[in-house]
């Protein structure tokens, strides 16, 4: 603080004059309470002398602070710095005040007796005020360091969240590709024409995935456009064995979700449930007034769901936790499996707002 003020001359001069005047006036008040005959208003020379001492003390405090910042920093040895600064300032202030006042009194008092108690009162008063200013300086310094530390912690926390989100996002693409190629390998043996159409549609779908690979969130209407393209892939494989019912209000088109959220839920439903002509898999996607997207499928689990990467729903939950405090909810009954995904506003993205 003292170095900062010293570098700004106008502020330095203004503060020095104001403190000098305040010092002398408060001393006059103190001595008028001690001595009945002491005037409440001292001669102008006393005020000028007080201002001069104040400037000398302020200059010394600024230079001491700068010197100690170079020799004993708060970061390396805070305890040593604190005690060293207090001791150094105490010695400096007492020497300046007592030395100068004694010298002036000897020069101007014309041999009159100098009250030692008065000089002690003045010196202690200047010392106490100086120490209060030093404590204020230390408090401001520690407050600044604390605020900078909080900002640094928030920066690291945000970087950590972004890293976690990027890792989760990188999981999704291989997850989709693994399942798509697994499906394609089955179609090649069953129907090569269907497999060729599947490859073309897969290219269209994967283009969307590549376009959204850097996105934290995507608008719901964009996600649903992708989902409809993805359903073309499923229809090539399952034909009439899967039915999709979409009932989304236009009011929610501008809401956002993590990319591929709905696709992952559909993929999991297909992965873990029977889809046949006798037992078709019904998947419904709808919105609710509480700003949620609901994906429901009839529950008809396979006896053996086969190999799974184990990502799916856990990936969605993890990505949501990095974006918002709201979480997906899962409801399972004897007949249905339902996942409710919170629909977000773009400003809810914690990766941006932190």
Secondary structure as a PSIPRED ss2 file (coil, helix, strand):
# PSIPRED VFORMAT (PSIPRED V4.0)

   1 X C   1.000  0.000  0.000
   2 X H   0.000  1.000  0.000
   3 X H   0.000  1.000  0.000
   4 X H   0.000  1.000  0.000
   5 X H   0.000  1.000  0.000
   6 X H   0.000  1.000  0.000
   7 X C   1.000  0.000  0.000
   8 X C   1.000  0.000  0.000
   9 X H   0.000  1.000  0.000
  10 X H   0.000  1.000  0.000
  11 X H   0.000  1.000  0.000
  12 X H   0.000  1.000  0.000
  13 X H   0.000  1.000  0.000
  14 X H   0.000  1.000  0.000
  15 X H   0.000  1.000  0.000
  16 X H   0.000  1.000  0.000
  17 X H   0.000  1.000  0.000
  18 X H   0.000  1.000  0.000
  19 X H   0.000  1.000  0.000
  20 X H   0.000  1.000  0.000
  21 X H   0.000  1.000  0.000
  22 X H   0.000  1.000  0.000
  23 X H   0.000  1.000  0.000
  24 X H   0.000  1.000  0.000
  25 X H   0.000  1.000  0.000
  26 X H   0.000  1.000  0.000
  27 X H   0.000  1.000  0.000
  28 X H   0.000  1.000  0.000
  29 X H   0.000  1.000  0.000
  30 X H   0.000  1.000  0.000
  31 X H   0.000  1.000  0.000
  32 X H   0.000  1.000  0.000
  33 X H   0.000  1.000  0.000
  34 X H   0.000  1.000  0.000
  35 X C   1.000  0.000  0.000
  36 X C   1.000  0.000  0.000
  37 X C   1.000  0.000  0.000
  38 X C   1.000  0.000  0.000
  39 X C   1.000  0.000  0.000
  40 X C   1.000  0.000  0.000
  41 X C   1.000  0.000  0.000
  42 X C   1.000  0.000  0.000
  43 X C   1.000  0.000  0.000
  44 X H   0.000  1.000  0.000
  45 X H   0.000  1.000  0.000
  46 X H   0.000  1.000  0.000
  47 X H   0.000  1.000  0.000
  48 X H   0.000  1.000  0.000
  49 X H   0.000  1.000  0.000
  50 X H   0.000  1.000  0.000
  51 X H   0.000  1.000  0.000
  52 X H   0.000  1.000  0.000
  53 X H   0.000  1.000  0.000
  54 X H   0.000  1.000  0.000
  55 X H   0.000  1.000  0.000
  56 X H   0.000  1.000  0.000
  57 X H   0.000  1.000  0.000
  58 X H   0.000  1.000  0.000
  59 X H   0.000  1.000  0.000
  60 X H   0.000  1.000  0.000
  61 X H   0.000  1.000  0.000
  62 X H   0.000  1.000  0.000
  63 X H   0.000  1.000  0.000
  64 X H   0.000  1.000  0.000
  65 X H   0.000  1.000  0.000
  66 X H   0.000  1.000  0.000
  67 X H   0.000  1.000  0.000
  68 X H   0.000  1.000  0.000
  69 X H   0.000  1.000  0.000
  70 X H   0.000  1.000  0.000
  71 X H   0.000  1.000  0.000
  72 X C   1.000  0.000  0.000
  73 X C   1.000  0.000  0.000
  74 X C   1.000  0.000  0.000
  75 X C   1.000  0.000  0.000
  76 X C   1.000  0.000  0.000
  77 X C   1.000  0.000  0.000
  78 X H   0.000  1.000  0.000
  79 X H   0.000  1.000  0.000
  80 X H   0.000  1.000  0.000
  81 X H   0.000  1.000  0.000
  82 X H   0.000  1.000  0.000
  83 X H   0.000  1.000  0.000
  84 X H   0.000  1.000  0.000
  85 X H   0.000  1.000  0.000
  86 X H   0.000  1.000  0.000
  87 X H   0.000  1.000  0.000
  88 X H   0.000  1.000  0.000
  89 X H   0.000  1.000  0.000
  90 X H   0.000  1.000  0.000
  91 X H   0.000  1.000  0.000
  92 X H   0.000  1.000  0.000
  93 X H   0.000  1.000  0.000
  94 X H   0.000  1.000  0.000
  95 X H   0.000  1.000  0.000
  96 X H   0.000  1.000  0.000
  97 X H   0.000  1.000  0.000
  98 X H   0.000  1.000  0.000
  99 X H   0.000  1.000  0.000
 100 X H   0.000  1.000  0.000
 101 X H   0.000  1.000  0.000
 102 X H   0.000  1.000  0.000
 103 X H   0.000  1.000  0.000
 104 X H   0.000  1.000  0.000
 105 X H   0.000  1.000  0.000
 106 X H   0.000  1.000  0.000
 107 X H   0.000  1.000  0.000
 108 X H   0.000  1.000  0.000
 109 X C   1.000  0.000  0.000
 110 X C   1.000  0.000  0.000
 111 X C   1.000  0.000  0.000
 112 X C   1.000  0.000  0.000
 113 X C   1.000  0.000  0.000
 114 X C   1.000  0.000  0.000
 115 X C   1.000  0.000  0.000
 116 X H   0.000  1.000  0.000
 117 X H   0.000  1.000  0.000
 118 X H   0.000  1.000  0.000
 119 X H   0.000  1.000  0.000
 120 X H   0.000  1.000  0.000
 121 X H   0.000  1.000  0.000
 122 X H   0.000  1.000  0.000
 123 X H   0.000  1.000  0.000
 124 X H   0.000  1.000  0.000
 125 X H   0.000  1.000  0.000
 126 X H   0.000  1.000  0.000
 127 X H   0.000  1.000  0.000
 128 X H   0.000  1.000  0.000
 129 X H   0.000  1.000  0.000
 130 X H   0.000  1.000  0.000
 131 X H   0.000  1.000  0.000
 132 X H   0.000  1.000  0.000
 133 X H   0.000  1.000  0.000
 134 X H   0.000  1.000  0.000
 135 X H   0.000  1.000  0.000
 136 X H   0.000  1.000  0.000
 137 X H   0.000  1.000  0.000
 138 X H   0.000  1.000  0.000
 139 X H   0.000  1.000  0.000
 140 X H   0.000  1.000  0.000
 141 X H   0.000  1.000  0.000
 142 X H   0.000  1.000  0.000
 143 X H   0.000  1.000  0.000
 144 X H   0.000  1.000  0.000
 145 X H   0.000  1.000  0.000
 146 X H   0.000  1.000  0.000
 147 X H   0.000  1.000  0.000
 148 X H   0.000  1.000  0.000
 149 X H   0.000  1.000  0.000
 150 X H   0.000  1.000  0.000
 151 X H   0.000  1.000  0.000
 152 X H   0.000  1.000  0.000
 153 X H   0.000  1.000  0.000
 154 X H   0.000  1.000  0.000
 155 X H   0.000  1.000  0.000
 156 X H   0.000  1.000  0.000
 157 X H   0.000  1.000  0.000
 158 X H   0.000  1.000  0.000
 159 X H   0.000  1.000  0.000
 160 X H   0.000  1.000  0.000
 161 X H   0.000  1.000  0.000
 162 X H   0.000  1.000  0.000
 163 X H   0.000  1.000  0.000
 164 X H   0.000  1.000  0.000
 165 X H   0.000  1.000  0.000
 166 X H   0.000  1.000  0.000
 167 X H   0.000  1.000  0.000
 168 X H   0.000  1.000  0.000
 169 X H   0.000  1.000  0.000
 170 X H   0.000  1.000  0.000
 171 X H   0.000  1.000  0.000
 172 X H   0.000  1.000  0.000
 173 X H   0.000  1.000  0.000
 174 X H   0.000  1.000  0.000
 175 X H   0.000  1.000  0.000
 176 X H   0.000  1.000  0.000
 177 X H   0.000  1.000  0.000
 178 X H   0.000  1.000  0.000
 179 X H   0.000  1.000  0.000
 180 X H   0.000  1.000  0.000
 181 X H   0.000  1.000  0.000
 182 X H   0.000  1.000  0.000
 183 X H   0.000  1.000  0.000
 184 X H   0.000  1.000  0.000
 185 X H   0.000  1.000  0.000
 186 X H   0.000  1.000  0.000
 187 X H   0.000  1.000  0.000
 188 X H   0.000  1.000  0.000
 189 X H   0.000  1.000  0.000
 190 X H   0.000  1.000  0.000
 191 X C   1.000  0.000  0.000
 192 X H   0.000  1.000  0.000
 193 X H   0.000  1.000  0.000
 194 X H   0.000  1.000  0.000
 195 X H   0.000  1.000  0.000
 196 X H   0.000  1.000  0.000
 197 X H   0.000  1.000  0.000
 198 X H   0.000  1.000  0.000
 199 X H   0.000  1.000  0.000
 200 X H   0.000  1.000  0.000
 201 X H   0.000  1.000  0.000
 202 X H   0.000  1.000  0.000
 203 X H   0.000  1.000  0.000
 204 X H   0.000  1.000  0.000
 205 X H   0.000  1.000  0.000
 206 X H   0.000  1.000  0.000
 207 X H   0.000  1.000  0.000
 208 X H   0.000  1.000  0.000
 209 X H   0.000  1.000  0.000
 210 X H   0.000  1.000  0.000
 211 X H   0.000  1.000  0.000
 212 X C   1.000  0.000  0.000
 213 X C   1.000  0.000  0.000
 214 X C   1.000  0.000  0.000
 215 X C   1.000  0.000  0.000
 216 X C   1.000  0.000  0.000
 217 X C   1.000  0.000  0.000
 218 X E   0.000  0.000  1.000
 219 X E   0.000  0.000  1.000
 220 X H   0.000  1.000  0.000
 221 X H   0.000  1.000  0.000
 222 X H   0.000  1.000  0.000
 223 X H   0.000  1.000  0.000
 224 X H   0.000  1.000  0.000
 225 X H   0.000  1.000  0.000
 226 X H   0.000  1.000  0.000
 227 X H   0.000  1.000  0.000
 228 X H   0.000  1.000  0.000
 229 X H   0.000  1.000  0.000
 230 X H   0.000  1.000  0.000
 231 X H   0.000  1.000  0.000
 232 X H   0.000  1.000  0.000
 233 X H   0.000  1.000  0.000
 234 X H   0.000  1.000  0.000
 235 X H   0.000  1.000  0.000
 236 X H   0.000  1.000  0.000
 237 X H   0.000  1.000  0.000
 238 X H   0.000  1.000  0.000
 239 X H   0.000  1.000  0.000
 240 X H   0.000  1.000  0.000
 241 X H   0.000  1.000  0.000
 242 X E   0.000  0.000  1.000
 243 X E   0.000  0.000  1.000
 244 X E   0.000  0.000  1.000
 245 X E   0.000  0.000  1.000
 246 X E   0.000  0.000  1.000
 247 X E   0.000  0.000  1.000
 248 X C   1.000  0.000  0.000
 249 X C   1.000  0.000  0.000
 250 X H   0.000  1.000  0.000
 251 X H   0.000  1.000  0.000
 252 X H   0.000  1.000  0.000
 253 X C   1.000  0.000  0.000
 254 X C   1.000  0.000  0.000
 255 X C   1.000  0.000  0.000
 256 X E   0.000  0.000  1.000
 257 X E   0.000  0.000  1.000
 258 X C   1.000  0.000  0.000
 259 X C   1.000  0.000  0.000
 260 X C   1.000  0.000  0.000
 261 X H   0.000  1.000  0.000
 262 X H   0.000  1.000  0.000
 263 X H   0.000  1.000  0.000
 264 X H   0.000  1.000  0.000
 265 X H   0.000  1.000  0.000
 266 X H   0.000  1.000  0.000
 267 X H   0.000  1.000  0.000
 268 X H   0.000  1.000  0.000
 269 X H   0.000  1.000  0.000
 270 X H   0.000  1.000  0.000
 271 X H   0.000  1.000  0.000
 272 X H   0.000  1.000  0.000
 273 X E   0.000  0.000  1.000
 274 X C   1.000  0.000  0.000
 275 X C   1.000  0.000  0.000
 276 X C   1.000  0.000  0.000
 277 X C   1.000  0.000  0.000
 278 X C   1.000  0.000  0.000
 279 X C   1.000  0.000  0.000
 280 X C   1.000  0.000  0.000
 281 X E   0.000  0.000  1.000
 282 X E   0.000  0.000  1.000
 283 X E   0.000  0.000  1.000
 284 X E   0.000  0.000  1.000
 285 X E   0.000  0.000  1.000
 286 X E   0.000  0.000  1.000
 287 X E   0.000  0.000  1.000
 288 X E   0.000  0.000  1.000
 289 X C   1.000  0.000  0.000
 290 X C   1.000  0.000  0.000
 291 X C   1.000  0.000  0.000
 292 X E   0.000  0.000  1.000
 293 X E   0.000  0.000  1.000
 294 X E   0.000  0.000  1.000
 295 X E   0.000  0.000  1.000
 296 X E   0.000  0.000  1.000
 297 X E   0.000  0.000  1.000
 298 X E   0.000  0.000  1.000
 299 X C   1.000  0.000  0.000
 300 X C   1.000  0.000  0.000
 301 X E   0.000  0.000  1.000
 302 X C   1.000  0.000  0.000
 303 X C   1.000  0.000  0.000
 304 X C   1.000  0.000  0.000
 305 X C   1.000  0.000  0.000
 306 X C   1.000  0.000  0.000
 307 X C   1.000  0.000  0.000
 308 X C   1.000  0.000  0.000
 309 X C   1.000  0.000  0.000
 310 X C   1.000  0.000  0.000
 311 X C   1.000  0.000  0.000
 312 X H   0.000  1.000  0.000
 313 X H   0.000  1.000  0.000
 314 X H   0.000  1.000  0.000
 315 X H   0.000  1.000  0.000
 316 X H   0.000  1.000  0.000
 317 X H   0.000  1.000  0.000
 318 X H   0.000  1.000  0.000
 319 X H   0.000  1.000  0.000
 320 X H   0.000  1.000  0.000
 321 X H   0.000  1.000  0.000
 322 X H   0.000  1.000  0.000
 323 X H   0.000  1.000  0.000
 324 X C   1.000  0.000  0.000
 325 X C   1.000  0.000  0.000
 326 X C   1.000  0.000  0.000
 327 X C   1.000  0.000  0.000
 328 X C   1.000  0.000  0.000
 329 X E   0.000  0.000  1.000
 330 X E   0.000  0.000  1.000
 331 X E   0.000  0.000  1.000
 332 X E   0.000  0.000  1.000
 333 X C   1.000  0.000  0.000
 334 X C   1.000  0.000  0.000
 335 X C   1.000  0.000  0.000
 336 X E   0.000  0.000  1.000
 337 X E   0.000  0.000  1.000
 338 X E   0.000  0.000  1.000
 339 X E   0.000  0.000  1.000
 340 X E   0.000  0.000  1.000
 341 X E   0.000  0.000  1.000
 342 X E   0.000  0.000  1.000
 343 X C   1.000  0.000  0.000
 344 X E   0.000  0.000  1.000
 345 X C   1.000  0.000  0.000
 346 X H   0.000  1.000  0.000
 347 X H   0.000  1.000  0.000
 348 X H   0.000  1.000  0.000
 349 X C   1.000  0.000  0.000
 350 X H   0.000  1.000  0.000
 351 X H   0.000  1.000  0.000
 352 X H   0.000  1.000  0.000
 353 X H   0.000  1.000  0.000
 354 X C   1.000  0.000  0.000
